[in-house]
Amino acid sequence: MSFSLIGIIAVQLYWINNAVESKKEQFKNDVQKSLGSVTEKINEKERSLFDKKFEGILESAVLANKAQIKSLFFQEIDTTNHQKISFGSTILEENIEIPTEFLSNDSVIFKRVTGKKDFFQSKLIKGPDNLFSATDEKSYSYTKRLTNIEKSQFSEWFKDYNRINPIHKRLSNRELNETIKEELKKRNIDLDFKYGVYGRDGLAINLKSGYYTINKKDSYSFPLFFDSNDEPEYLLYITFPTKNDHILSGLSNILLLSLFFIFIIIVAFSSSLYQLLQQKKISEIKTDFINNMTHEFKTPIATINLALDSIRNPKILNDEEKVLRYVQMIRDENKRMHTQVENVLRISRLEKNQLELSKDIVDVHEIIEDAISHVSLLINNKNGIVETHFEAITTEISGNEFHLTNVIVNMLENAIKYSSEKSPKIDVYTESTNKFFIFKIKDNGIGMTKSVQKLVFDKFYREQKGNIHDVKGHGLGLAYVKEIVEKHHGTVFVESEKGEGSIFTVKLPLI
């Protein structure tokens, strides 16, 4: 069970860790894609503005400073099909000098390129039914500006333009922030973020959110602008303070469910282990109880058998005094066995709530004195003494006189049993508060350890010391005391030190 439990928890934790790592990787990919889109969008916008600026200059330049014509002619003759195809192309390059107030060069020559294409196809059609041959001819031509060739010239100019213009003139904080936010939202990342732009030398640029300080471990980076060699000139770093919360939020339901089931497994395992240990303990206690009960019954049964055999003896049968003594002995032993059975049945009825407690107004001092008289013979046999210290002002409570008397008798008998001396000394103290009547029974017995104090009120529990029959009993007396006191809405507890006696305290509510 332990191996399986550890294995299940390990698998669950491994799965949870993988799920979190996968979510982190997905988040990183989404951020990288968003930053790539941001860079592309900013560069495209800058390039578009640059192109429009030059297009306006070119449109205003009508006359060229210099022109050059390049021609190409191609002809193909197919003798089998009696056809001829001719293709001609003419390219006009016009050099236009444009102002360069924003570039470092002295002048810039722009080539305006115009192309003209001519196509001619002729085919001789001749057959047996035709007396004269016919000719099928096709021709067309068109002229257009070759803008793709023209725009290729802008590439170098664009790099020069970027080189001499500082980044804060090319891009604003507001534009960068809005673009990042827009691209992140496209990928369902609606989180607070902080960003900063750094040069490739690691120096910060005045493009950042607030007092942003780079933390490469928790930041995501992406090239923002490139130099003339297509190397990253600036890097954009972005950090998400609530990144972990966002990652875990997507897995929160599954994580909580997984942790809940792990908790259930642990509770079930612990409960099973606890029940197993409890069953083992109960089994040992029941075995001890049966052995002890057998021993307790064996002695009176043997005594009764001996008494009966003696009565059957003709010499004793005629002696009325001896017969009556043996009959009294049988009666006492029978009463003793009956008392033991009653104790067991009384606990059983208490557990099943079948024991009815009729409550009347009773005087606890009188009950204590009555209980002391019940154990007076036991005290006298051990040459012991019971001293009372009645200090309670209010002594009347609502309770059952019979069961409260048994409670005090059991506590007194318990003090007598576990006395280490031949002359036990027992003190009974009483006191009262505004709400409770309190009485304590103190003995000078063998005492008990802290571990025993926790179990002393459990059914069938008896401290093991040498022979289990050194002290008579079944472990039911204090369990009965606890049940009766709780039926009266009171509490009972013990204070003790090994070898220094014990003090049992009972608190019962006043009327």
C-alpha positions in Angstrom: 0.0 0.0 0.0 2.8 2.4 0.9 4.7 1.6 -2.4 1.5 2.1 -4.4 0.7 5.4 -2.6 4.2 6.8 -3.2 4.0 5.7 -6.8 0.6 7.3 -7.5 1.7 10.6 -5.8 5.0 10.5 -7.8 3.1 10.0 -11.1 0.6 12.7 -10.2 3.4 15.2 -9.3 5.3 14.3 -12.5 2.2 14.9 -14.6 1.5 18.2 -12.9 5.1 19.3 -13.4 4.9 18.3 -17.1 1.6 20.2 -17.5 3.1 23.3 -15.9 6.2 23.1 -18.0 4.2 22.6 -21.2 2.0 25.6 -20.3 5.2 27.7 -19.7 6.6 26.6 -23.1 3.3 27.4 -24.9 3.2 30.8 -23.2 6.8 31.5 -24.2 6.0 30.5 -27.9 3.0 32.8 -27.9 5.1 35.7 -26.5 7.8 35.1 -29.0 5.3 35.1 -31.9 3.8 38.3 -30.5 7.2 40.0 -30.3 8.0 38.8 -33.8 4.7 40.3 -35.1 5.5 43.6 -33.2 9.0 43.8 -34.8 7.6 43.0 -38.2 4.7 45.5 -37.8 7.0 48.3 -36.7 9.6 47.7 -39.4 6.8 47.5 -42.1 5.3 50.7 -40.9 8.7 52.5 -40.9 9.5 51.2 -44.4 6.0 52.2 -45.7 6.6 55.8 -44.4 10.0 55.9 -46.0 8.7 54.7 -49.4 5.9 57.2 -49.4 8.3 60.0 -48.7 10.5 59.1 -51.7 7.5 58.4 -53.9 6.4 62.0 -53.4 9.9 63.3 -54.4 10.0 61.1 -57.5 6.5 62.2 -58.6 7.6 65.8 -58.5 10.7 65.1 -60.6 9.4 65.2 -64.2 12.6 65.6 -66.3 15.5 63.3 -66.0 19.1 64.4 -65.9 20.2 61.5 -68.0 18.6 58.6 -69.9 19.7 55.3 -71.3 17.9 52.8 -73.5 18.6 49.1 -73.4 17.0 46.8 -76.1 16.5 43.1 -76.4 15.3 41.2 -79.5 14.5 37.5 -79.8 13.1 35.6 -82.8 12.2 31.9 -83.2 11.3 30.2 -86.6 9.5 26.8 -86.7 9.8 25.3 -90.2 7.6 22.3 -89.4 4.6 24.3 -88.4 5.4 27.2 -90.7 5.4 29.8 -88.0 7.7 32.7 -86.8 7.7 34.3 -83.3 9.4 37.6 -82.6 9.8 39.2 -79.1 11.4 42.6 -78.4 12.0 44.4 -75.2 13.1 48.0 -74.6 14.1 49.4 -71.2 14.4 53.1 -70.6 16.5 54.1 -67.6 16.1 57.7 -66.5 18.6 59.1 -63.9 16.9 61.6 -61.6 18.9 63.5 -59.0 16.9 64.0 -55.8 17.5 66.1 -52.8 19.1 64.3 -49.8 18.6 66.5 -46.8 18.1 63.5 -44.6 20.9 61.3 -45.9 24.6 61.6 -45.5 25.6 61.4 -49.2 26.1 64.5 -51.3 23.5 63.4 -53.8 21.3 60.4 -54.7 20.7 59.3 -58.2 17.4 57.5 -58.7 16.8 55.3 -61.7 13.3 55.5 -63.1 12.8 52.4 -65.2 10.2 52.1 -68.0 9.9 49.0 -70.0 8.3 48.3 -73.5 7.5 44.8 -74.7 6.7 43.9 -78.4 5.4 40.5 -79.5 4.8 39.4 -83.1 3.7 35.9 -84.4 3.0 34.9 -88.0 1.8 31.5 -89.3 1.6 30.3 -92.9 -1.6 28.3 -93.5 -1.6 26.1 -96.7 -3.5 22.9 -97.6 -4.4 20.8 -100.7 -7.8 22.5 -101.0 -6.3 26.0 -101.0 -5.1 27.4 -104.3 -3.3 30.3 -102.5 -1.5 30.2 -99.1 -2.9 32.4 -96.2 -1.0 34.0 -93.3 -2.3 34.2 -89.7 -0.6 37.1 -87.8 -0.7 38.3 -84.2 1.1 41.2 -82.6 0.8 43.4 -79.5 3.0 45.7 -77.3 2.7 47.4 -73.9 4.6 49.8 -71.8 4.8 50.0 -68.0 6.9 51.3 -65.1 9.1 48.6 -63.6 8.4 49.5 -60.0 10.0 46.4 -58.5 13.3 47.4 -60.0 12.9 50.9 -58.8 12.0 49.9 -55.2 15.1 47.7 -54.9 17.1 50.9 -54.9 15.4 51.9 -51.6 17.0 49.1 -49.6 20.4 50.7 -49.3 18.9 54.2 -48.8 16.6 52.8 -46.0 19.7 51.3 -44.2 21.5 54.7 -44.4 18.4 56.5 -43.2 18.2 54.2 -40.1 21.9 54.5 -39.4 21.9 58.3 -39.0 18.5 58.6 -37.2 18.3 57.8 -33.4 15.8 55.2 -32.4 13.7 57.6 -30.3 12.9 59.5 -33.6 12.0 56.3 -35.3 9.7 54.8 -32.6 7.8 56.3 -29.7 7.0 54.6 -26.3 3.3 55.0 -26.9 3.5 53.3 -30.3 5.6 50.5 -29.0 3.4 49.9 -25.9 0.2 49.9 -28.0 1.6 47.5 -30.6 2.8 45.0 -28.0 -0.5 45.1 -26.2 -2.4 44.6 -29.5 -0.3 41.6 -30.6 -0.5 40.0 -27.2 -4.3 40.2 -27.1 -4.4 38.4 -30.5 -2.9 35.4 -28.7 -5.2 35.7 -25.6 -2.4 37.2 -23.4 -4.2 39.9 -21.5 -1.6 40.5 -18.7 0.2 43.5 -17.3 3.7 43.7 -18.8 6.9 45.8 -18.6 9.3 46.2 -21.5 12.6 47.8 -22.3 14.7 48.3 -25.4 18.5 47.6 -25.2 21.3 48.0 -27.6 23.4 45.0 -28.6 26.1 46.4 -26.3 23.7 46.0 -23.4 23.0 49.6 -22.8 19.4 50.7 -22.1 17.6 52.9 -24.6 15.0 55.5 -23.6 12.3 53.2 -24.7 10.9 51.4 -21.7 7.9 51.2 -19.3 8.5 53.1 -16.1 11.6 52.1 -14.2 12.2 48.8 -16.1 15.3 46.9 -15.2 16.3 43.9 -17.3 16.1 40.5 -15.8 17.2 38.1 -18.5 16.0 35.0 -16.4 12.4 36.1 -16.3 12.3 38.2 -19.5 11.6 37.3 -23.2 13.7 39.0 -25.9 13.4 39.6 -29.6 15.4 41.6 -32.2 13.7 45.0 -32.9 15.8 46.6 -35.6 18.7 45.3 -37.8 21.8 47.1 -39.0 23.2 47.1 -42.6 24.7 43.7 -42.1 21.3 42.3 -41.0 22.6 41.9 -37.4 20.3 42.8 -34.5 20.9 46.4 -33.6 18.4 46.6 -30.7 16.7 44.0 -28.6 13.2 44.3 -27.1 12.8 42.7 -23.6 9.4 42.1 -22.0 8.5 40.8 -18.5 5.2 39.6 -17.1 5.0 40.1 -13.3 1.9 37.8 -13.1 3.1 35.2 -15.5 3.0 32.3 -13.1 -0.6 33.2 -12.0 -1.6 33.2 -15.7 0.0 29.9 -16.4 -1.4 28.2 -13.3 -4.9 29.7 -13.9 -5.3 27.6 -17.0 -4.5 24.5 -15.1 -6.1 25.4 -11.8 -9.1 23.2 -12.1 -7.1 20.1 -13.1 -4.5 20.9 -10.5 -7.0 21.2 -7.8 -8.8 18.1 -8.9 -5.5 16.2 -9.0 -4.4 17.5 -5.5 -7.9 16.6 -4.2 -7.6 13.0 -5.3 -4.1 12.8 -3.9 -5.5 14.0 -0.6 -8.3 11.4 -0.8 -5.8 8.7 -1.5 -3.6 9.8 1.5 -6.7 10.0 3.8 -7.9 6.6 2.6 -4.4 5.1 3.1 -4.0 6.7 6.5 -7.5 5.6 7.5 -6.8 2.0 6.4 -3.6 2.0 8.3 -5.2 3.5 11.4 -8.1 1.0 11.2 -5.5 -1.8 10.8 -3.6 -0.7 13.9 -6.9 -0.2 15.9 -8.1 -3.6 15.0 -4.8 -5.1 16.1 -5.0 -3.2 19.3 -8.7 -4.1 19.9 -7.9 -7.8 19.2 -5.1 -7.7 21.8 -7.4 -5.9 24.3 -10.2 -8.4 23.7 -7.8 -11.3 24.1 -6.6 -9.8 27.4 -10.2 -9.2 28.5 -11.3 -12.8 27.8 -8.2 -14.2 29.6 -8.8 -11.9 32.6 -12.5 -12.6 32.7 -11.8 -16.3 32.5 -9.4 -16.0 35.4 -11.9 -13.9 37.4 -14.7 -16.5 36.9 -12.4 -19.5 37.4 -11.7 -18.6 41.1 -15.3 -18.2 42.2 -16.4 -21.3 40.3 -13.6 -23.3 41.9 -14.6 -21.9 45.3 -18.3 -22.8 44.7 -17.3 -26.3 43.6 -15.2 -26.8 46.8 -18.0 -25.4 48.9 -20.5 -27.8 47.3 -18.2 -30.8 47.8 -17.7 -29.8 51.4 -21.4 -29.6 52.0 -21.9 -33.0 50.6 -19.5 -34.4 53.2 -21.6 -36.2 55.8 -19.5 -34.8 58.6 -20.1 -31.2 57.5 -23.7 -31.8 56.4 -24.7 -32.4 59.9 -22.9 -29.2 61.1 -25.5 -26.5 60.5 -23.0 -23.7 61.2 -20.5 -24.9 58.6 -23.2 -25.5 56.1 -24.5 -22.0 56.5 -20.9 -20.6 56.2 -20.4 -22.6 52.9 -23.8 -21.5 51.6 -22.8 -17.9 52.3 -19.6 -18.4 50.5 -21.4 -19.7 47.5 -23.8 -16.7 47.6 -20.9 -14.2 47.9 -19.0 -15.8 44.9 -22.2 -15.9 42.9 -22.8 -12.3 43.7 -19.2 -11.5 42.7 -19.7 -13.1 39.2 -23.0 -11.4 38.8 -21.4 -8.0 39.5 -18.7 -8.7 36.9 -21.4 -9.6 34.3 -23.4 -6.5 35.2 -20.4 -4.3 34.6 -20.0 -5.6 31.1 -23.7 -5.3 30.3 -23.8 -1.8 31.8 -21.1 -0.6 29.4 -22.8 -2.3 26.5 -26.1 -0.5 27.3 -24.3 2.8 27.6 -22.8 2.4 24.2 -26.2 1.6 22.6 -27.9 4.4 24.6 -30.2 1.8 26.2 -29.4 2.9 29.7 -31.9 5.4 31.0 -30.7 7.9 33.5 -33.5 9.4 35.5 -32.2 12.6 37.1 -33.2 14.1 40.4 -31.8 16.8 42.7 -29.1 15.1 44.6 -26.5 16.1 47.2 -23.1 15.1 46.0 -21.6 15.2 49.5 -24.1 12.6 50.6 -23.3 10.5 47.6 -19.6 10.7 48.3 -20.1 9.6 51.9 -22.3 6.7 50.8 -19.7 5.6 48.3 -17.0 5.7 50.9 -19.1 3.4 53.1 -19.3 1.0 50.2 -15.5 0.6 50.0 -14.9 0.8 53.8 -14.3 -2.9 54.0 -11.7 -2.8 51.2 -10.0 0.1 52.9 -10.0 -1.6 56.3 -8.5 -4.8 54.8 -5.5 -2.8 53.5 -5.3 -0.7 56.7 -5.9 2.4 54.6 -7.7 5.7 55.2 -10.0 8.0 53.3 -10.0 11.6 54.3 -12.6 14.1 53.0 -12.0 17.8 52.4 -15.5 19.2 51.7 -15.1 22.9 50.7 -17.9 23.1 48.1 -20.6 25.7 49.0 -23.2 24.5 46.6 -23.5 20.7 46.6 -26.9 20.0 44.8 -26.9 19.0 41.2 -29.3 17.3 38.7 -28.2 13.7 38.5 -28.8 10.0 39.0 -27.9 8.9 42.5 -27.3 5.3 41.7 -24.9 5.8 38.8 -23.1 8.7 40.5 -22.5 6.5 43.5 -21.1 3.8 41.2 -18.8 6.4 39.6 -17.3 7.4 42.9 -17.1 3.8 44.1 -15.2 2.8 40.9 -12.8 5.7 41.3 -12.2 4.8 45.0 -11.7 1.1 44.1 -9.3 2.1 41.4 -7.3 4.2 43.9 -7.2 1.2 46.3 -6.2 -1.3 43.6 -3.3 0.7 42.3 -1.9 1.6 45.7 1.7 0.5 46.0 1.6 0.6 49.8 -0.2 -1.7 52.3 -1.8 1.3 53.9 -3.2 3.5 51.1 -4.2 7.1 51.8 -7.0 8.6 49.7 -8.1 12.2 49.9 -11.4 13.4 48.5 -11.7 17.2 47.8 -14.7 19.1 46.8 -15.2 22.7 45.6 -17.8 24.7 43.7 -17.8 27.5 41.2 -20.6 29.6 39.6 -21.3 26.8 37.1 -19.7 23.6 38.3 -19.4 21.2 41.2 -15.9 19.8 41.3 -14.6 16.8 43.3 -11.1 15.3 43.2 -9.9 11.9 44.4 -6.2 11.8 45.2 -4.2 8.6 46.0 -0.6 7.8 46.8 -0.5 4.9 44.4 1.9 3.8 41.6 0.9 6.7 39.3 1.0 6.5 35.5 2.9 7.8 32.5 1.6 10.4 30.0 0.9 7.7 27.4 -1.2 5.7 29.9 -3.2 8.8 30.9 -4.4 9.1 27.3 -5.8 5.6 27.3 -6.9 5.1 30.9 -10.6 5.9 30.1 -10.7 3.5 27.1 -12.8 0.3 27.4 -10.9 -2.8 28.4 -7.6 -0.9 28.8 -5.4 -1.9 31.6 -1.7 -1.0 32.0 0.4 -4.0 31.4 2.8 -4.7 34.3 4.2 -8.1 34.7 1.4 -10.6 35.2 -1.8 -9.0 33.9 -3.7 -10.4 36.9 -1.6 -8.7 39.5 -4.4 -6.2 39.8 -8.0 -7.5 39.5 -10.3 -5.9 37.0 -11.4 -5.7 33.4 -10.6 -2.2 32.3 -14.2 -1.2 32.4 -14.4 0.8 35.6 -13.0 4.1 34.4 -14.7 3.7 31.0 -18.0 3.5 32.9 -17.0 6.6 34.9 -16.3 8.6 31.7 -19.6 7.5 30.1 -21.7 8.4 33.2 -20.0 11.7 33.7 -20.5 12.7 30.1 -24.2 11.6 30.4 -24.4 14.2 33.1 -22.8 16.8 30.7 -19.6 16.8 32.8 -15.9 16.1 32.2 -13.4 13.8 33.9 -9.6 13.9 33.6 -6.5 12.6 35.4 -3.2 14.2 36.5 -0.5 11.8 37.4 3.3 11.2 37.7 4.8 7.8 37.7 5.5 6.7 41.2 3.8 9.8 42.8 0.1 8.8 42.8 -2.8 10.2 40.7 -5.5 12.8 41.0 -8.9 12.2 39.2 -11.0 15.3 38.7 -14.7 15.4 37.9 -16.6 18.5 36.9 -20.4 18.4 37.0 -22.7 21.3 36.0 -24.7 22.8 38.8 -28.5 23.2 38.6 
